[in-house]
Amino acid sequence: MVSQPAPRFVAYHRVSTARQGRSGLGLEAQEEAVRVHTATVGGTILEAFTEVESGKRRDRPELAKALAAAKRRKAVLIVAKLDRLARNVAFLSALMESGVDFVACDNPHASRLTIHILAAVAEDEARRISERTKAALAARKARGLPLGNPANLTPGNSPAPQMNKTKAQADAERMRPVVESILGDTSVAVESVRGLCRELKERGYVTASGSDWHPTSTSRLLVRLGLEMPSTRNY
């Protein structure tokens, strides 16, 4: 029997600039998952790349480097958790276009077909989010409501306070299913306002005005919905 060569891996880690919670998505947790899988299959990690992302940054230079290294060295791209990256259209597209083989420690049997399916789902979700956002903005415009931040309006142009309050509550209620789903998702384990803010942005959701979520706007959203973060609840 001809022995198979030991697997060769190029690791790709992805972290946020925001403080990581106890969800197992921190850099150390990812590195440990990759080390364990590599040792289990008797492989070797040739190189490792870490992407530090922020809400304003859309390019992923470290991913490009990791894919190039894996292709050049005829290695397999290894990631700790596929479920998180499965929502990232840019990652899935780059992976498919590169032709590089990959393995995810939390789903080692995922195939290229799996990635195609995940990419299609993520792309469709992004399209629907975009359509809902455009429809919401068009509806605001039709009602004569401002499309930007109401705080930037002059007093003479500002809508009545009660109208603002009613509209803000309606916008918040539209986000209720999304927020409750995230807070109840044990695989994500969001435990802070910043964590919820990050999760909303990573899933492609924006505010009613089309802006990215920030801790302040996320906190206001929770107040309007009467929801609390799991870590602040009294049991």
Secondary structure, 3 states (H helix, E strand, C coil): CCCCCCCEEEEEEEEECCCCCCCCCCHHHHHHHHHHHHHHCCCEEEEEEEEEECCCCCCCHHHHHHHHHHHHCCCEEEECCHHHHCCCHHHHHHHHHHCCCEEECCECCCCHHHHHHHHHHHHHHHHHHHHHHHHHHHHHHHCCCCCCCHHHCCCCCCCCHHHHHHHHHHHHHHHHHHHHHHHCCCCCCCCCHHHHHHHHHHCCCCCCCCCCCCHHHHHHHHHHHCCCCHHHCCC
